[in-house]
Amino acid sequence: MKNTKSVSPQVSEIIHIPEKPSFLPHLQPTVNVLASVIEPKDANTLVRKLNQIAPLENLQHVKRVRKKCIDGGKPQLSLLLCMTVGNDDGEDDCMPYEILQLVKSYQLSTFITRVCKYAATSKEEWDEQCKLWPTSYHPPTYNINGITGFSEEESQLVFGFMRHAITLATSSVGQVVNAAVIVDPSTKQVIASACDQVISSASLANEVSKEGSCSNYLENLKAFNLENQQTSLLDGSIGEFKHITNNVACLHPWQWALQSSGCWHPLRHAAIVAIEYSAARDLQLFPDYKARSPLKKQKIEESGFQSNGHSYQLLRPYLCTGYDIYLAWEPCAMCAMALVHQRVRRIFFSSPNSSAGALGSVHRLQGERSLNHHYAVFRVVLPKVVVRNKVVDGKTSGSG
């Protein structure tokens, strides 16, 4: 029993968010097919014959045989014969000749049923499909546009960086914001990290007045977050604390416009600030180099070009090309588009953004073919991580 309990919902997962959305269960397109209950002893023979005379060319994800238990657990087999033609009424004159001969030969009693027209793109979609008729499901291998899959070591790195982002998002007493962590996967180093710098609640406005200016408050908030980057993760679920997520900029991208007073900066979402920090880091580390495009950088590296005896090994990065970014919350359209312009490689987020999410919840920017750059998107599910003690205690007592 101990083993069974340990594998319940306390499992970390990396879930790929595909370019195209999964169909809602009740909206999955279906087609009518002709089927029949058969004797188990005839199953293999009939399947072989049907694969020759009526292959399921457009329904390769649909299984030919359905098995279910009836009275007293007795198995019953149903066989998919072919797609319906004509009036879809199952009458003999609407069956292909070869199917009609098979039906007569084995004295089959046919009926019309529905199967899903397209293969499932998620396990949830597959579960719904199988309620109509069994289908096959092949989960993504994560070999997406040359992006390698996740080994055990890489998975642990992903979970670690996501925990870091979530810790930043909950490091301010009594509130939850969004946080972004930009990582160079080639060196496994954090390039930049930041929290939202959009003030979006009355309590924060009061803090601004106490400090005397918006800029002072933002500096203090930044310093406070940096001091708490190593805070241990706390047991809890972000979804359980929706009432204290009003400060998450990507969840409420227009909330600043509804405020009548206070000091606001609508563009300083966590991803935008992290990009700014990344650029500042590049300027500091590479003061004597000009940024080169990925193509020019690749040509120089491949040719080993040298000038005056000095090789170009320390090239300033071109924006965030090849980097990964970890976000506590799914980004809004503004942040997702900024990450397109930055040429990031992969985006990982922990919690969906049902109100303004641009990478699966509301929009799916990664599937927009007109864009000149595309990244892979993953949701990282961690076991009941984050908010309960620090945020709730801070909310109720006003102390850390």
Secondary structure, DSSP 8 states (H G I E B T S, - for coil): -HHHHHTSS---EEEE--SS----GGG--EEEEEEEEE-GGGHHHHHHHHHHHS--TT-TTB-SEEEEE-GGG-EEEEEEEEE--TTSS--GGGS-HHHHHHHHHTT--EEEEEEESS--SSHHHHHHHTTTS-B------S-BTTB----HHHHHHHHHHHHHHHHHHT-STT----EEEEEETTTTEEEEEEE-----SHHHHHHHHHHSSHHHHHHHHHHHHHHTTT---EE--GGGGGGG-TT-TTTSTTGGGG-SSS---TT--HHHHHHHHHHHHHHHH-TT-----HHHHHHHHHHT-EETTEE--S----TTTT-EEEEEE---HHHHHHHHHTT-SEEEEEE--TTT-TBTTS-BGGG-TTSS---EEEEEE-TTEE-IIIIIHHHHHS--
